[in-house]
Amino acid sequence: MGQHQKLKTFDTSSDDRPGLDELVPSRYAVRVGEIEALVVSDGIIWIPAVAMATNADPASRSAWLGDRFLPPDRLDWALNAFVLRSGSQTILIDSGLGGEYSGYPRAGQFVHRLAAAGVDLASVTDVVLTHMHFDHVGGLLVDGVKEQLRPDLRVHVSAAEAKFWENPDFSRTAIPPEFAEVIRRASMQFLEEYRSHLCTFEEEQGVAPGVVVTRTGGHTPGHSVIRVTSGGERLMFAGDALLPASFDHPEWHNGFEHDPEEATRVRLRLMQELAANGSLVVSTHMPFPSVGRVAAEGKLFRWVPAWWDY
């Protein structure tokens, strides 16, 4: 079954789901050569529709939403995290929202969904952060999580990202006020709690055999993507570089982008790369399970969801 082979080492049939009777899938396994990968849904938050495309003509933005049978005023924002097993290493890529933020009852599921998938926090050797927004670090701030992690845990994050969140500047963003303080508090708390575990890098760092994290900037100063290669197959975890509207409107600025013009250049460059090499791609905010490819279509690009494997 190649890249979509179900993974027997991830126990995806577990019924150990504390207090939760889920009616829809929340994890999806793929294989990249010899590397095992698992997309884990942390659930869904919502954002104001204007935050999806702050520089868009309102009529064009409403038409894009309407064409997808979505409401005109708010957008459900999927939260996908990732687990990799390469050699002896188990790697978490981002960690979702966590449990301390009110108003998002459908999110904050990452920790118990890891357990339901048979991923023991004590087995995690590495964490890779695409960036330090609250919906990417929050799962590691849940009470009791840090105590379950290894004392020699390595947290890989770009040096530019860690430096930025010491004294964050939101002046170029259009972050809705209800999110701004949550974002600031979560990033600073993360730095305080995990500082001794940080493994920072300037531009690129090998994390495990076939797993490389590379700084792109744009969305945040140190935003990074993770490229996974093994056995001639490849996959990219693109974090927040690629968003649902990116393919039709790469020029639209997301309100959470700290350098909107650079974020546009980054997503165009990544989509060109993905269209050229045929790599699978997973992205934080694409609808779960967010596994697909990018195809060139004239001067723009087209999202091609992968066929589900059962």
Residue pairs with C-beta under 8 A, 6 or more apart in sequence:
1 309
2 31
2 233
3 30
3 31
3 32
3 233
3 235
3 280
3 306
4 30
4 31
4 291
4 306
4 307
4 308
4 309
5 30
5 31
5 309
6 12
6 29
6 309
7 29
7 30
7 31
7 36
7 37
7 38
9 36
9 85
10 27
10 29
10 36
10 38
10 83
10 117
10 118
10 119
11 117
11 118
12 27
12 29
12 117
12 118
14 116
14 117
14 118
16 115
16 116
17 112
17 116
18 112
18 115
20 109
20 112
20 116
25 41
25 288
25 289
26 40
26 41
26 109
26 113
26 116
26 288
27 38
27 39
27 40
27 41
27 113
27 116
27 117
28 38
28 39
28 288
28 289
28 291
28 308
29 36
29 37
29 38
29 39
30 37
30 38
30 39
30 235
30 280
30 291
30 309
31 37
31 233
32 210
32 228
32 229
32 230
32 231
32 233
32 234
32 235
32 280
33 210
33 229
33 230
33 231
33 232
33 233
34 86
34 210
34 230
34 231
35 84
35 85
35 86
35 209
35 210
35 211
35 228
35 230
36 84
36 85
36 86
37 82
37 83
37 84
37 85
37 228
37 235
38 82
38 83
38 84
38 117
38 119
39 80
39 81
39 82
39 282
39 288
39 289
39 290
39 291
40 80
40 81
40 82
40 83
40 96
40 110
40 113
40 114
40 117
41 78
41 79
41 80
41 109
41 113
41 288
41 289
42 79
42 80
42 81
42 95
42 96
42 97
42 107
42 108
42 109
42 110
42 113
42 135
42 139
43 79
43 96
43 97
43 104
43 106
43 107
43 108
43 109
44 76
44 77
44 78
44 79
44 104
44 106
44 107
45 76
45 77
45 79
45 97
45 104
45 106
45 107
45 135
46 74
46 75
46 76
46 77
46 104
47 74
47 75
47 77
47 176
47 179
47 255
48 73
48 74
48 75
48 176
48 255
49 61
49 62
49 65
49 71
49 72
49 73
49 74
49 75
50 58
50 61
50 174
50 255
51 75
51 174
51 175
51 176
51 254
51 255
51 256
52 61
52 75
52 243
52 244
52 245
52 252
52 254
52 255
53 61
53 64
53 245
53 249
53 252
53 253
53 254
54 174
54 252
54 253
54 254
54 255
54 260
55 251
55 252
55 253
55 260
56 64
56 249
56 252
60 249
61 252
62 72
64 245
64 248
64 249
65 71
65 72
65 75
66 72
70 76
75 244
77 285
78 284
78 285
78 286
78 287
78 288
78 290
79 96
79 97
79 107
79 110
79 135
79 284
79 285
80 282
80 283
80 284
80 285
80 286
80 288
80 289
80 290
81 92
81 93
81 94
81 95
81 96
81 110
81 139
81 284
82 92
82 93
82 94
82 226
82 237
82 282
83 90
83 91
83 92
83 93
83 114
83 117
83 119
84 90
84 91
84 93
84 208
84 211
84 228
85 91
86 208
86 209
86 210
86 211
86 228
86 230
87 208
87 209
88 125
89 125
89 126
89 207
89 208
89 211
90 119
90 123
90 124
90 125
90 126
91 124
91 125
91 126
91 127
91 128
91 207
91 208
91 211
92 124
92 126
92 127
92 128
93 127
93 128
93 129
93 130
93 226
93 237
94 128
94 129
94 130
94 136
94 137
94 139
94 239
94 284
95 110
95 127
95 136
95 137
95 138
95 139
95 140
96 107
96 108
96 109
96 110
96 135
96 136
96 138
96 139
97 104
97 107
97 108
97 110
97 134
97 135
97 138
97 139
98 108
98 110
98 134
98 137
98 138
98 139
98 140
98 141
98 142
98 186
99 108
99 111
99 138
99 142
99 143
100 138
100 141
100 142
101 107
101 108
101 134
101 138
101 182
103 178
107 135
108 138
108 139
108 142
110 139
111 121
111 139
111 142
111 145
114 121
121 145
121 148
121 149
122 148
122 149
122 150
124 149
124 150
124 153
125 150
125 152
125 153
125 154
126 153
126 154
126 155
126 156
126 207
126 208
127 140
127 153
127 154
127 155
127 156
127 197
128 155
128 156
128 157
128 207
128 211
128 213
128 224
128 226
129 136
129 137
129 155
129 156
129 157
129 161
129 224
130 136
130 223
130 224
130 225
130 226
130 237
130 239
130 240
130 284
131 161
131 219
131 220
131 222
131 223
131 224
131 239
131 240
132 157
132 161
132 162
132 165
132 186
132 187
132 190
132 191
132 220
132 222
133 183
133 186
133 187
133 220
133 240
133 256
134 179
134 182
134 183
134 185
134 186
134 187
135 284
136 239
136 284
137 186
137 187
137 190
138 186
139 145
140 146
140 190
140 193
140 194
141 186
141 189
141 190
141 193
146 193
146 194
153 197
154 197
154 199
155 194
155 197
155 198
155 199
156 199
156 200
156 201
156 205
156 207
156 213
157 198
157 199
157 200
157 222
157 224
158 200
158 201
158 202
158 203
158 213
158 215
158 222
158 223
158 224
159 200
159 201
159 202
159 222
160 202
160 215
160 217
160 221
160 222
161 215
161 220
161 221
161 222
161 223
161 224
162 191
162 198
162 200
162 222
163 221
163 222
164 220
164 221
164 222
164 258
165 187
165 188
165 190
165 191
166 191
168 183
168 184
168 187
169 258
170 180
170 184
170 258
172 257
172 258
172 259
172 260
173 255
173 256
173 257
173 258
174 253
174 255
175 183
175 255
175 256
176 255
179 256
199 205
201 213
201 215
202 215
203 214
203 215
204 212
204 213
204 214
204 215
205 212
205 213
206 212
207 213
207 226
209 230
210 228
210 229
210 230
211 226
211 227
211 228
212 226
212 227
212 229
213 224
213 225
213 226
214 224
214 225
214 226
214 227
215 222
215 223
215 224
216 223
216 224
216 225
216 241
216 266
216 270
217 223
217 259
217 262
217 266
218 241
218 257
218 258
218 259
218 262
218 263
218 264
218 265
218 266
218 267
219 239
219 240
219 241
219 254
219 256
219 257
219 258
219 259
219 263
219 266
220 258
221 258
221 259
223 239
223 240
223 241
223 266
224 239
225 236
225 237
225 238
225 239
225 241
225 270
226 236
226 237
226 239
227 234
227 235
227 236
227 279
228 234
228 235
228 236
228 237
233 280
234 277
234 279
234 280
235 279
235 280
235 281
235 282
236 270
236 274
236 279
236 280
236 281
236 282
237 281
237 282
237 283
238 270
238 281
238 282
238 283
238 284
239 283
239 284
240 254
240 256
240 283
240 284
240 285
241 263
241 266
241 267
241 270
241 283
242 267
242 270
242 271
242 281
242 283
242 286
243 254
243 267
243 283
243 285
243 286
244 285
244 286
244 287
245 252
246 252
246 267
246 271
246 301
247 271
247 294
247 300
247 301
247 302
247 303
248 300
250 264
250 267
250 268
250 271
250 300
250 301
251 264
253 260
253 263
253 264
254 260
254 263
257 263
271 294
271 301
272 296
273 279
274 281
274 293
274 294
275 294
275 295
275 296
275 301
278 293
279 293
280 291
280 292
280 293
280 306
281 291
281 292
281 293
281 294
282 289
282 290
282 291
283 290
284 290
286 292
286 303
289 308
291 305
291 306
292 303
292 304
292 305
292 306
293 304
293 306
294 301
294 302
294 303
294 304
295 301
295 302
295 304
296 302
